[in-house]
């Protein structure tokens, strides 16, 4: 049983798989593959996207990156300093299947805020963080999401080069944000750090206003992992 579970985890590690593809890759009977994959999903070792395909879950990602607790512990002071500098809301996202999940958030003490509750799952079809996930994510993820995006896919090339993304009233009217990737010391992309707030304060180009500070914070977080 353990060997079969490991076979499933190894199969979905490179890219998301449907149940049929999972059976073809592992050679397991359909009922067995479904039962094991569902059990692994329950323990967050696997996750299922909106398209029904299984991919690595948050628990498995945490093991591979030294643990989510390590990421969150490292992120807290970085995010706090970023809130102090920008006066805006700061979030940390990780990939969960074909969506992004807010795993940490900090808000300024006063003023209008963009509150994203921890645990919120957002689509990858719009917003600055979505662009970073697609720019640094797997080709399979892009193949699934790009036909649905609300932005110009050509933007992803600039995001990858600059390691910085921005959006104004793209995911939500009146909201603007900028985002940067977070990596492990080995260079593995593991999270997205974002600054968000009212569009009236961040427009016309959020990256011009706080891009340098966000990039420095993301680099600091990456180095502390």
MOBEL-V740868 format. One record per helix or strand. SS is the DSSP state (H for helix, E for strand). FROM is the first residue (numbers start at 1). TO is the last residue. If there is no record, write none. Layout:
ss=SS from=FROM to=TO
ss=SS from=FROM to=TO
//
This chain:
ss=H from=2 to=13
ss=E from=17 to=17
ss=H from=19 to=26
ss=H from=30 to=42
ss=E from=46 to=48
ss=E from=54 to=56
ss=H from=58 to=64
ss=H from=68 to=86
ss=E from=89 to=96
ss=E from=99 to=106
ss=E from=121 to=123
ss=H from=128 to=136
ss=H from=139 to=148
ss=H from=155 to=162
ss=E from=165 to=168
ss=E from=175 to=183
ss=E from=189 to=198
ss=H from=199 to=202
ss=H from=206 to=224
//
